[in-house]
Amino acid sequence: MFSVCRLAAAKIIDGVALAKEIKDEVKLEIDQLVAAGGRHPMLTVVLVGEDPASQTYIKNKMKACTYTGIESRSIFLPAETTESELLKTIDDLNNDDSVDGILVQLPVPDHITERKVCNAVAPHKDVDGFNVINVGRFCSDQMTFIPATPAGVMEMIRRTGIETFGKNAVVCGRSKNVGMPLAMLLHADGKYETNAGDATTTICHRYTPPEQLPVFTKTADIVVVATGIPKLITADIIKEGATIIDVGINRIKDEKTGKTKLVGDVDFEEVSKKAGYITPVPGGVGPMTVAMLTKNTLMAYKKEINFD
Amino acid sequence: MFSVCRLAAAKIIDGVALAKEIKDEVKLEIDQLVAAGGRHPMLTVVLVGEDPASQTYIKNKMKACTYTGIESRSIFLPAETTESELLKTIDDLNNDDSVDGILVQLPVPDHITERKVCNAVAPHKDVDGFNVINVGRFCSDQMTFIPATPAGVMEMIRRTGIETFGKNAVVCGRSKNVGMPLAMLLHADGKYETNAGDATTTICHRYTPPEQLPVFTKTADIVVVATGIPKLITADIIKEGATIIDVGINRIKDEKTGKTKLVGDVDFEEVSKKAGYITPVPGGVGPMTVAMLTKNTLMAYKKEINFD
């Protein structure tokens, strides 16, 4: 009867609302540019093959483009397209002045080298930030197109008012399009062009021994998890009041209903009772990724980045 | 009388001996290539201005070149050289087929943009690994010229037989030519071309609160420190048996003799009683840096990296 009962629940970061906020800002700026006589920005998405998940992603991206006033176009190429045919398509888009942003939806079929395709997209149209020149610029703290998912995570943290400076951050997962750039954004120097976080940052990954992971997550003020492992982050391994950002998207079978449902890498139900801030899945990082793509496309249109 | 008295001292990693081992391998290979009718590899170093430290570094690099059979040439330009004059010099070297490796000794004078200079060096001759394309390749786990100091640190770890896989590593310092690439080499996937370490890796830096640094260093199996702060790493904040790699080079006044002496960032005297392995300063990482430069120059000569 005399114990203090803690019922505080985490504040849920609403990715849908934040994404709308960003898209509205992009839309407003495009409206003004168009009202001033400019043309609409233009994004071209290229898909090779018929991967259904890719088709869904593209549809969501197109929808966000329409909303913000970005003209969008998709080029669907058959699965048997050769690498050189794809490179030719990209080259044509590079040379087409009406195209501001180019995005080749990954994965590409096995007979095509992904790295070659990413590098073929002209750096100033590379809204995904996967061209090696943009990776190098980013890792050198130079302004560039930051891949949309890590950029979206940082934007969530910033807009929610969560402090990163001097804090402890843990990134679980070291993929080149999410984990690695996140670690870069969290640890690097905030005074340079990438507006990084100045946090002490730990990168955990598949070879972090299971008994070691909690050593790091328990010290963390911010945990970002992008591993594809449902319930990797449980309440017992986080610090009370920490910020938990869940990048995972896993389709699992709901034991009660037997239906497939979408979950992240965090045990949301339990962790949300202990964390300070938490993102849901769906409705967290996902919508932010799409919103950041419209922002990158607007940047490409405005030629804001100096590639000299 | 019944207490166990621990007198174990750390094994000191002899950077001079390891560097000689590497240079001897480079020399042997060059001897064979030349015996088979090849020309000698050729490194050109460019220095703008008369910074005495830079001159010493260049002298050491030249000496290692001579030892290994690499022809070397220095171009000394006056401090008032304009940026475009320097870029023209680099361009000439890029187009000179007799030059395999180009190194612009940093820092350049303030009126010259360092980033522009680094990017001007052709990627396939960029033995320092500072061109943005090489930074991007490296951070994407692609084979490339890895900057000589972090490459030297990893080589020390490997040749000493220190395990990194699944271990905890802490990097103190986040500079783009040492700390950041070290964090990349330590954490990334060993199955790719950079032969990275698969360690759980924490990046600490100037904004890591002083009371937080020990939290991480005490868990670390490997600590690499590159901060320019003498005695940042003391015996009380490391784990017994850990590997301590000291990249720091600080000139301080010896309190006893009044003379200037060279020290690292580690309290060597005390830490060496507790660590498992430790590198001295001088004679640790420094010689490794120079040795790795000869290795990179040989790679450039052999055109081992596919930049397509």
Interface residues (C-beta under 8 A of the other chain):
Chain A: R115 K116 N131 V132 I133 N134 V135 G136 R137 C139 S140 D141 Q142 F165 G166 N168 R174 K176 M180 A183 H187 A188 D189 D198 A199 T200 T201 T202 I203 C204 H205 Y207 T208 P209 Q212 V215 F216 T219 D308
Chain B: R115 K116 N131 V132 I133 N134 V135 G136 R137 C139 S140 D141 Q142 F165 G166 N168 R174 K176 M180 A183 H187 A188 D189 D198 A199 T200 T201 T202 I203 C204 H205 Y207 T208 P209 Q212 V215 F216 T219 D308
